[in-house]
């Protein structure tokens, strides 16, 4: 606890700058995207602009927010498995992108996140040389397997399947190594929710026995919901799956979906809200690891909501529709 005392106090102050519920409402009520960008600038968001047109660049700006959050945490918090593991998905994304770019013979730079446990330069070099030392253990062990399976199948999706599984194993291993029950629960919950969403997508495809094979390939290990129980859901159908989840710790997710318009988009939102509800359980903890993780989660959801909002406004989607897609905010 003492290790996080100084950082926690600073982070509580930094939380005031996060674009939360009230500011999202103000952004939703702007008449144009330009007005939304002006508000974001007024609130201290560093807008990345096109060097020629001067127009705001959405993705570059949003990734800058995330990068800043992770860098700030690195300055304020001690290095630990419990915090480092949240960077593993960015390593995984960069590895997948670099491998696919290598296969196609193109430059992967525009597809890479410039934050993670390893530099983008290091990951690109790993793919070029075939030597993956330095990656988290499971990603390292699976990286060449992904390339070998692609060579056999010529299906780039196998790269995603193999490396995503490895990434979540690394995250769960790191959570367990931290000895923090809260962190383990967060990772296991995310794994369970991802697996439920995989089942839902397969059920909507109406793929029958083929769907079981697809799910066995995509299933992420380490959650509380077993392969057997979710495969049974595939056999019995969507209604049976939601009914079983209503009697689990995912009851909020299941009940909310039953009342929604039953789209995949609404299910994804409810899954995100279920996970945020775990973060919110510790909102009033004065100091500690929970404060650090909440800081990261708050920024991840801030960026997700801003992406939904800005892309929706750019596309001319009605404000009410955009509002329905917004996730719960930490602040």
Buried (B, 14 or more C-beta within 10 A) or exposed (E): EEEBEEBBEBBEEBBEBBBBEEBBEBBBEBEEBEBBBBBBEEEEBEBBEEEEEEEBBBEEBBBBBBBBBBEBBBEBBEEBBBBBBBBBBBBBBBBBBBBBBBBEEEEBEEBBBEBBBBBBEBBBBBBEEEEBEBBBEBBBBBBEBBBEBBEEEEEBEBBBBBBBBBBBBBBBBBBBBBEBEBBBBBBBBBBBBBBBBBBBBBBBEEBEEEBBEBBEEBBBEBBBBEBEEBBEBBEEEBEEBBBBBBEEBBEBBBBBBBEBEEEEEBBBBBBBBBBBEBBBEBEEBEBBBBBBBBBBBBBBBBBBBBEBBBBBBEEEBEBEEBBBBBBBBBB
